Amino acid sequence: MRRPTALLAALARGHPLLDERPITLVVSAEDFRPWHARATRFALLADRRFTVLGNWEEVERSQAPAVRALLGDHKLAGAKP
């Protein structure tokens, strides 16, 4: 059985079912880290606001508590481990 992320990667690259045209995927996750090598842009929906964060390097530089929490940095996020 193929992993679901393999299918998502194939769709993003261009799949025969789509005449090899790549598609934009919007994925929700509680942890950004598994997506750092697969995604090209990141955004955050928090407190009823949609914020574009940019590429992975911009995500890593962000000091926003919600972003730090999605990166597993509980100390900077203000949450208890």
C-alpha positions, 0 to 999 in steps of 0.5 A: 500500500502506498503512503497517502503523502506519495499520492499528494506528491504525485499530484503536486508534481503532475499526475497522468490522471491530470494530463501531467499538470501539477495541482495546488494542494491545501493541506491542514496539519497540526505539525508543519515539520513532516511537510517541510520537504514537500511544501513550497509555501506555508500559511496559518489559520489561527484566531480566525485569521489566515496568515501567509508565512512563506517558504520553510525558511520563513516558517523557521524564522517566525516567532509567532506563538502559533507557528512555534507550537506547530514546530514543536517549540512549546517553550517559545509557544508559551505552552507547557511541554 
